[in-house]
Amino acid sequence: MDTHMTTIIERLEKLIAMNDPKATYNFERDGVVLASVSHDPETNEFSVRYPKQKAVMEFDDLTLIAEEVYDLLFA
C-alpha cells in the first residue's frame, strides 16, 4: 500500500507544481480511466471527475484526495 500511496501523492504534488488549473492527471486501472484530477492554484482545491458516474467532487486536502484515488484503484 505504501508504494501505491506514495506514487499517488507524488502525482498529485506534480499537479500542484504545474500551477495550471487546466492540467489534469488521469488515474487508470486496466486502461480504464477511473478518475481525472485537476488542481486549482487559486483556491488550492482538487477537482475529481468520475467518468463512469459523470460526477465531480472537490477536495481541499492532499491526503483526502490521495485516499480517494487509492480506494478507486485498489479497493
C-alpha positions as CSV (number, residue, x, y, z in Angstrom):
1,M,0.0,0.0,0.0
2,D,2.7,2.5,0.9
3,T,4.3,2.3,-2.6
4,H,1.0,2.9,-4.3
5,M,0.0,5.8,-1.9
6,T,3.4,7.4,-2.4
7,T,3.1,7.3,-6.1
8,I,-0.4,8.8,-6.0
9,I,0.8,11.6,-3.7
10,E,3.8,12.3,-6.0
11,R,1.5,12.6,-9.0
12,L,-0.8,15.0,-7.1
13,E,2.2,17.1,-6.0
14,K,3.3,17.4,-9.6
15,L,-0.2,18.7,-10.5
16,I,0.3,21.4,-7.7
17,A,3.7,22.2,-9.0
18,M,2.4,22.7,-12.6
19,N,0.4,25.6,-11.3
20,D,-2.0,25.2,-14.2
21,P,-5.8,24.8,-13.5
22,K,-6.2,23.2,-16.9
23,A,-3.7,20.4,-16.2
24,T,-5.2,17.1,-15.3
25,Y,-4.0,13.6,-14.4
26,N,-5.9,10.5,-15.2
27,F,-5.8,7.6,-12.8
28,E,-6.5,4.4,-14.7
29,R,-6.9,0.7,-13.9
30,D,-6.6,-1.8,-16.7
31,G,-6.6,1.0,-19.3
32,V,-9.9,2.5,-18.0
33,V,-9.9,6.0,-16.6
34,L,-11.5,5.8,-13.1
35,A,-10.8,9.5,-12.2
36,S,-9.4,12.6,-13.7
37,V,-7.9,15.0,-11.2
38,S,-7.1,18.7,-11.6
39,H,-5.8,21.3,-9.2
40,D,-6.8,25.0,-9.0
41,P,-3.9,27.0,-7.7
42,E,-6.1,30.0,-6.7
43,T,-8.3,28.0,-4.4
44,N,-5.8,25.2,-3.7
45,E,-8.6,22.6,-4.3
46,F,-8.6,19.4,-6.3
47,S,-11.4,18.5,-8.6
48,V,-12.1,14.9,-9.2
49,R,-14.1,13.8,-12.2
50,Y,-15.5,10.3,-12.3
51,P,-16.2,9.5,-16.0
52,K,-18.4,6.5,-15.3
53,Q,-20.6,8.4,-12.9
54,K,-20.3,11.8,-14.6
55,A,-19.8,13.3,-11.1
56,V,-17.4,15.9,-9.8
57,M,-16.1,16.2,-6.2
58,E,-13.9,18.9,-4.7
59,F,-11.2,18.2,-2.1
60,D,-9.1,20.7,-0.2
61,D,-6.7,18.3,1.3
62,L,-3.9,16.3,-0.5
63,T,-4.3,13.3,1.9
64,L,-8.0,13.0,1.4
65,I,-7.7,13.1,-2.4
66,A,-4.9,10.6,-2.3
67,E,-7.1,8.2,-0.2
68,E,-10.0,8.7,-2.6
69,V,-7.8,7.8,-5.6
70,Y,-6.3,4.8,-3.8
71,D,-9.7,3.5,-2.9
72,L,-10.8,3.8,-6.5
73,L,-7.8,2.0,-7.8
74,F,-7.3,-0.7,-5.3
75,A,-10.5,-1.3,-3.3
